[in-house]
Amino acid sequence: MPAAKACFVAFDTETTGTEVGSRLVEIGAVAFSQRGKIVSTYETLVDPAMPIPADVSQVHGITDADVVDAPYVREAINDFLSWLPPGVTLLAHNAPYDQDILSLACSQARRRLPRLPLLDTLTMARQMGATAGNSLTTLVDAYGLPTPGPAHRALADAHAVYGYFQTVRGATPAIPSTLTSTWRHPRSLPPQLHNFPQALAEGQSWSCTYCGASGNPSRPTIIPYGYAEYQGAIHFHGYHTYWHQRRSFRDDRILSPALRH
């Protein structure tokens, strides 16, 4: 009997955050046939070439020590795209976010994002309206979905996406979008951000004079967490050392050249 052909790939990413420019630290995927038979799985940690922020390590448990021997994003994405079966429909929970992360990773690796159908199981859960919440953890508990590891690890969450899709497919419309490039890695940076990548890589503080939405200038000092080109601007973010929380910024609102401390 011939091996089952993969028609779907459920995948999940673990990252350095949720803001524009957050970086990939793990990807996991489950390829399965039209009848739901698992054909193959994929997982790899990814060295994000920056210190992993402590707040996200508390969520997924991945630390700098875990990625010491992991591939950088170019090698990891090339390997993942080589594994990815052709012509499949992708599935993810809160798919636009995983699309953003995959888009930036492909851009960093100078690889074209594959134009594949993309289904969002979060949208399906909302359409079903069968649970009090629609987080993947809630769905795993509500439906008793088996996973091979803890929540918020990429392969375990990819198995959860696969399990949920198999449980409810046919019970609610599943209309895919198309995987689309969103976040991009800038090939060059404006002068006011020229030293941002080094501060990001080294986990060093960085500051600039900035005009926020209020119109009042300020001089934030942040520990950089990431940056990306999106919707005509370069968005960057980090840990604000005064407010003690993550804050996001845009390059077109910087009033004076940045300083690295």
N, C-alpha and C positions, 0 to 999 in steps of 0.2 A: 504494500500500500504506500503511495507517495506521501511524503511529509506534508503536513498541513501548511497552507500558504498564509503568511501574515497579512491580514487586512486592516488591522488596527494596531496602534501603539499608544498605550497609556504612559504618560511620563510626568515627572515632577522634578522641580529644582529646589535646592537649598542655597541660600544666598547670604550676602552681607547686609541685607536690609530690604526695604520696600520702596525707597525713594528712587527717582530717576537716576540711573548710573550705578545702581547696586550691582555687585558682581557675583558670578557663579562660584559656589564652593562644592556643590555636589549635584550630579544628575543621575536619575534612575529611570528605567523604562521597562515596560512589559509588552512584548509583541504577541498578538494572539489572532487566531483565525476567525472567519465569519461565524463559526459555530462556538467560539469562545475557548478553543483549545490554546493554551499558552505554547508558543513556538520557541521563544527565547527571551532572555532578560539581559539587561545592561545596567551597570552602575560604575561610577567612578567618582572619587573625590577630585577636587580641582584646587590648585594653589592660586588664590586670587591676586597674588603679588602685592599684598598689603596685609597688615594685621587684621585678623577677624575681630570685629567689635564684640565686646563682652555681652552686650544685650542680646544679640542674635545667637551667640554661643549658648546662652541660657535656654534658648528655644530649641535649637536642633542638636546641641551638644557637640558641634564640630569646633575644634580649637586649632590654633596655629600649629600645635604639635602634631595634630592629625594629618595635616596637609604638607608636612615637611618633605615627604617623598612623592607627593602627588604631582601629576603633570600640570603644567601651566595651561591656560585656556586654549591656546592654539592647538596643542597636541590633543587635549581632551575633546575639543569640538571636532577636529579631524577624525578622531577615533569614533566618536558617536555617530557622525554622519556616514562613516564607512559601514558601521553596524546597521544603521537605520534601513529597514527594508523599503524598496521602492514602491511608490504609489499608495502608501498606507494613509488612513485617516488618523490624525493625532487626537488624543484626548488628554485634557488636564482639568484640574479643579481650580476655578478662577483662572481660566485659560489666558485672558489678556495679560496677566502678570507674567506667567511663564513664557508667553510669547515675547514680552519685553526683554526678559532675561536672556532668552535664546537669541533674540535679535542682536543684543549688544555683544554677546559672546561670539557670534558668527562675524560680526563687524570687527571685533578685536583680532580674530583669527584670519581676517580677510577672506572669508568664505561667504558665498551667496546663501541666504536663507532659503531652504527648499520651499517651493510653492505647493503646500499640501493642505488638504481640508483639516480644519481644527474644530473639534467639538468641546464645549464647556460643560462639564458635569455639574458645576455650580448652577448654571442656568437650568439644567434639567431638574435639579433638586428643588429649585424655586418654583418651577412649573408644577412639579408633583405636589408640593405643599404638604408633604406627609410627616414632616418632623418639625419640632419647635425651632430648631436652628438648621442651618445648611452647611456648617463647617464640615470638613472631611472627617474630623474626629467624631462629630455628632452622628454622621451617617454610618461610620464604622460601628459605633455602639448600637445604633438603632436597628441596623440590619444584620448585626453579628458577622461583619465581613472579616475574613481571615487575612492577616498581614504577617509577613515574615520578620518583622522587627518593630521598634518603637515608632510612634507617630513623629512626624517632622524629620524623618530621614527619607531620602529621595526614593529608594527602591520600595520601602514599605508603603509610602504614600502612593506610588505608582500602582502597586498591587491593590490598594484601596480604591483607586480610581477605576481600575479594571473590574474589581468586584462589584462596585456600585453600578457601573454601566451595564454589566451583565445582568444584574438584578432587575433593573428598571427599563432596559431597552424594550421598545415596543409599547410601553405604558405611557410614554410621553413623547411628543415630537422632538427629534434630535436633528436640528438644522445646522450644518457646519458653516463656519466662516472660512476664510483662507488665511493660512499663516502669512503674516505681513511684517515687513521690516518696520520697526518703530524707533527704538533707541539705537543710536549709532555711535561708534567710537570716533571722535574727531581725529582727522589725520594731522591737524595742526591746531594750536591754541592761540588765542589772542594774547598780546603782551601781558595783560593784567592777570593771566592765569599761567604764565610760563613756568613758574616754580611749584604749581599745585601738584603735578604728578609725583615729583620727588617727595614732597611732604606726605602725600598719600602713601607712597611705598614705604616710607620710613616711620609712619605714625607720628609725625611731628606737627606741632601747632602751626597755623597759618592764619593771616588776617588781611583785611582790606577795608577801605572805606566804601560803604555800601548804602544805596538808597532803596529802601524797601517799599512795599505797597502804600505805606502811609505818606511817603514823600519826604520823610525825615531821615537825614544821613546818620549812620552809626558806624562803629568800627568793630564788627564781630571778630572774635577769635575762635576758630574751630579746629578740631582734629579731623582732617579730611577722610571721608568714607567712600567717595565715588563721584564720577562725572560722566556725562554723555550728551550728545547732541540730540535735541528733540524739539520738533515744532519751531525750527528757526532760531533756536538759542542753545547755548551750552548751559545745561543745568548741573549744578554741583551741590553737594551736601556734606554734612559732617556733624560732629558732636560739638554743640555750642558750649564753650567753657564757662560762660556767665549764667546762661539759663539752664545748664545741665540737662540738655535734651537735644535730640536731633533737630536740625534746621536745614531747610533747602533754600538755594539761591540761584540767580541767573547771571550770566556774564555781562549782559547788557545793562545791568544795574550797578556795576562796580564803578565807583567814582575816582579811585586812585589806584596806582599799582599796588599789588599785594606784597606783604612782607611775610617771610618765613622765620619762625623763631627758633 
